[in-house]
Structure formats: structure tokens, C-alpha cells
Amino acid sequence: MRTLIVEDEASLRDQLAQHLKAEGFAVDCAADGEEGLYFGREYDYDAAVIDLGLPKIDGIELIARLRSEERAFPILVLTARGHWQDKVNGLEAGADDYLAKPFQMEELLARLNALIRRSAGYASPVLSQGELQLDTAKKEVRVTGTPVELTAYEYKVLEYLMLNPNRVVSKSELTDHLYEQDFDRDSNVIEVFVGRLRKKIAPVDLIRTVRGQGYRFVTDAVA
Amino acid sequence: MNNSIQKRLLITTTCVLALFLTITGWVLDRSFSTSVVAGAEEQLRLVIYSLMGSVQERDGRLSFTQGVAEPRLTQPDSGLYARVANEMDQDIWTSPSAVTSGVTFPQVDASPGLFVFSQVDAPVQRFHLSYAVIWEDVDTERVVFSVATDQQPFRIAINQFRRSLGIGLGAATLLFIVAELLALRWGLLPLRTMAQEVKELESGERETLSAAYPDELVGLAQNLDRFVAHEQRSRSRYRNALDDLAHSLKTPLAVVRNSLLDTGVDKTLVAEQLERMETSVTHQLTKASAAGPVVVGKQVNVATLIERLLRALQTAYVERGIDVQLNLDKRAVMRGDERDFMEILGNLLENAFKYTRGKVRVSAQSVDAGGRIRTHIGIEDDGDGIPEAMRRDVLHRGKRLDEFESGQGIGLAVVAELVELYKGQLQISDSELGGALLTVTLP
């Protein structure tokens, strides 16, 4: 999952980035509203964490501008003052959830994961498709109830595909959303991961290859 | 342009006064002149009557052989003249005064029995009165009695009157202006006093305005007092909150610092102390930043505010699919600072959303309790309710707020404190939905 963090306080920004990376997120950081707006416009994110008190462009305005440019990724706002006025203004500007500082990292991660799930249309932290179950909280995958051992990258690929069902996801999109650094785009690393993943979750067969375009995770209904 | 009340009043009343006196002067002058002229006419008429009484008729001719009753007619330059003429305007008789002064009488075509009065301006200003009679046994058809009098004595009287009138009115004007200045000084004295007292308030020489203000200013003075009291309360609240904050932060800071001396930091201890500090900061800052009941209170529509908060909460809690039943009186209002009410209702609604199993009910209405509007807001859910111990803690303030753990307690404690600030009531009871029912009543 690629996340944007817009926070002017350097130490908090670094801490957030560190924890999110540890949780397997790809992270971009912006130190002010202007930079945040640039990133938000240029890249496609799965979620953003935006502080309300930002230099240059205020958090509320940043959210409103991103939304007016039809950037639809879920946004979690951080408010330092914790006033309801701020929370309501943030949500009215287009944010999806709020968290008052100081917050606990676990709480932030849980909220962020919930937002990402929610935007993909899953109500529960356990993403379920037929015999396949992916528990986003425990980072655990089960097929017909039996746990399956996945590497961190395999897990990320499966999670991303399940969160973007019935849609062709290109290899470069997977790279963009799952990895910090740019991979060599021509390498067949993704193909290798997907191949192993398919074998591990067999007999579930929901990941389809769309020739020359990428992969599509088909839900039961469509399959 | 002119910002002094005194000047404004003075200018308007002086203008009105000037207009009033001009009209009065003019009317008085006119009436007096008219009555003087009427008096002159009356005098002349009496002279004519006396002439008619003095006339003798012998052999068809009229004469004044026994003299005339009016002595001025026989004195030269007496100012009173008379002539009796026939219808051909031929003299029958002319008074000696007229003869010596060479007074000529205009020919008047007077109908018998009618007095004809006229004013002549040249060569000398005179009043003329003529009266024609038909005299039996006299060889003329008509006898015309004409009398004239110089206008000068009358003019002198009029001029004298005008002078006294002018002096009188002028004196009245001066008196009025002086009286008005005094009245204004006296009338505006409370305002000047108030300005002075406000200055003293600013400099801290006094704490409230004096009570002795006239009815018109009592409201303003009271509002000012409330304003000042409110400001003082806010200031002391800031100070107290900052003191409390400093106090409540120092202990955990000391604990954490000392724990660094130990080998190996006790994470649980640090976490505990951080939690304490966090709660303190949240609570004290909320308390300090609350505006409290404001003097110049804005009306906040309860339904609008609740709906706005609910929209925001529904966004954040969308996946819970919470069913909210609303029973809001659209006219319900609260007087005070919107942000405070947002804090109160936001915390209560968020708690309901957090602890509900799926159903939340919100009701609000304003009732008129003997002239004062009271607003009742009820927020209930179907969660587990609030334990008895926490209710006591929140409502009876036995427990210091800092001792609450974060979560429902601190939010409720903040609400309780804000409601108290507004002299309202917070009640915690059981909802028929199964969870907690929180009722806020605000004056």
C-alpha cells in the first residue's frame, strides 16, 4: 500500500514513516501543504495521513483541494488541538476519519487499514473471498481455514489484489504501490511472486493473468 | 461628522427653537399691529359719532355753531382731523385742525350707513374713516363725515411693542439655551460618569460600575459589568488551567526523569506517566479554551449543530452502519459559544457512536420555563451503558479529572465541566434502548 504522510513536525513524520514502512507500507513524506498537494496530485495513493496545522497550505484546504481534483484515496486527519471544530471541519472538507494527537501508533495503523479496507468495500478486517481469507490485522492468510505461509512481498501482492478486485492491476501499478524503491520494471520479479502466490493459495484460483496488461483478482460472483 | 451627543441635541433644539420663536414673533407682531389699527378705526368711529351728535340743522343746512365735543379737532396739528362734505364733495364743514394743517381728504364714494376705512401713506401716513348718512330735511342728498388721524402715534406703539417683543424673545432664547445646556450636562452626566468608570475599570481602579445609573443605562451598565466579570472569569480560568496543567505535568515528568536513573527503563511506568500527562493536557486545555456563557450570546441552532456533527461522525463511523433516530425540534437553540456546544455534543455523540451496538437516538427541544428558554438534549444508545462508579465520578466530581483514564471517562468529564460552566445539568441514566442515556439541560 502506498501512503502519503503530510506532517510538518519532522520527528513525528519520521516516526510515522518508520512505523508504516515496518508494517509494509510504501511511504511518501511531505513537510508542508504545498508539497503534500504536489505529491497528492502526482501519485496515486492508497491512503493519506494529513495533519491539520500545516505551513503554506492548511490541512483543511489541502484536503478540499485534493478532493476537488477528484483524488479519492481515503484520508486520515491528525488534529493537535483535538477540538471538535477541527474534526468536523476536516471531515466536511473530505477527510474520512480523524485522530487527535497524541495518538498511539497501533490506533493509527488500525484506522488507516480500516480506511483502506473500507474504500475497497470490505466491512471486516478479514478480507474474505470464497475459500480465501486474508486477515489484515494479523497479516495471516487462510485457505479453507488452513493457514498459508506467505513471504512479506507475497502477502502485499495478495492484499493489494484483494483490495482492488475485478480490475486489471498492471505490474507497474503493483510496483508503485508495494515497493519503496523503483524496481527494474522489466524484471520478472512480479511474475515470480504471483506465480508462487498462486501455487500457495491453490486450490483457490482467483488471480487471473490479463495478457500484456497485468492481473485481475476476480471475486466469486464474477468468476 | 459631529460625534458629540450634546452638540447634536443642542443644534437640533436650537434650530427648532429659532423656528418656533420666529413664528411666535411674527404671529404676535401681526396680531398686535392688527389690533392697533382696529383701535385706531374704533377711535375714528367714536369721533364720527361725536361729530354727528354735535351737528345742528337749521333751514336745511348743517352747522357746528355750538362747537364740537372733541377738543383735538379744534387744535392745530393735533393729529385728528375731520370734514363734513355733501355728495358733491363740497365742504359743509372742516375742522380747524385740518384747516391749519392743510389736510386734504380723499373723495370717498361711501354708501350710506357704511364705514369706509383706509390707510393713506402719502403725503403723511394717516388713517381715514368716512361715513355717509342721508339726513332728512337737509338740502343735500348725502352727508359724508370723514375723519383722519396721523398714524405716527400708532406706529410708535407698534414699534415699541416690537422692541419689547424682540427683547423678550431674545431673553427667552438665551434662557432656554442656558437651561438646555444645564439640562444636557445633567442629562448626559451618567454617560460621562460611565466613561470615567470604564476608564477606571481599564486601569483596574474599580471592579464593577457603580449601581446608580438611570433606567436607560441600567441595562448597558449591567451588560458591561457582566462582560467584565466574564473576562475576569476567563482570565482566572486560563490562569487556573495553566497552573493545574503545570502542576499535573510536573509530577509525571519527575517520575519519568527519575526512572532514567534506573538501569533499564520501565516501559510500563513511562507509558502510565505519558497517559497521565496526555489526559491532563487534553482536559486542562479544553477547560481553558472554553468560552463559557458569553455576554453577547450568539444563538446556536441545536438541530443544525447536531446534524452537522452527525454527518461528520457518520463519515468516520460509516462501516458501523449506525442507525440514528432523530427527534429534533428545529427551533431549539442554545445561547453561547458554538465551539463549546460542539465540544459538548461532539463528545457525547462520539461516545454514543463508540459504544452502541447499532442504534443511537438523539432528541432536542427548547421549552419556555417561565420566560427563560431551557434546552434539553438527550443522547442515548444501545450499548452496555455507563457503570455506576463512573457516573458518580463524572457527576459528583469526587475524582480529579486527571485520574480518568482516556476513553469514555475523560470525554464525559470534559462535557460535565463545560455543562457546569454554562450552569446547565448533565444527567446519566439508562436508556430504553438498553445503553446509556445522557441528558444535557442548558439554560
Interface residues (C-beta under 8 A of the other chain):
Chain A: R81 G82 H83 W84 Q85 K87 V88 L91 E92 A95 D96 D97 Y98 A100 P102 A114 R118 A123
Chain B: L274 E278 T282 L285 T286 S289 R308 L309 R311 A312 T315 A316 V318 E319 R339 M342 E343 L345 G346 N347
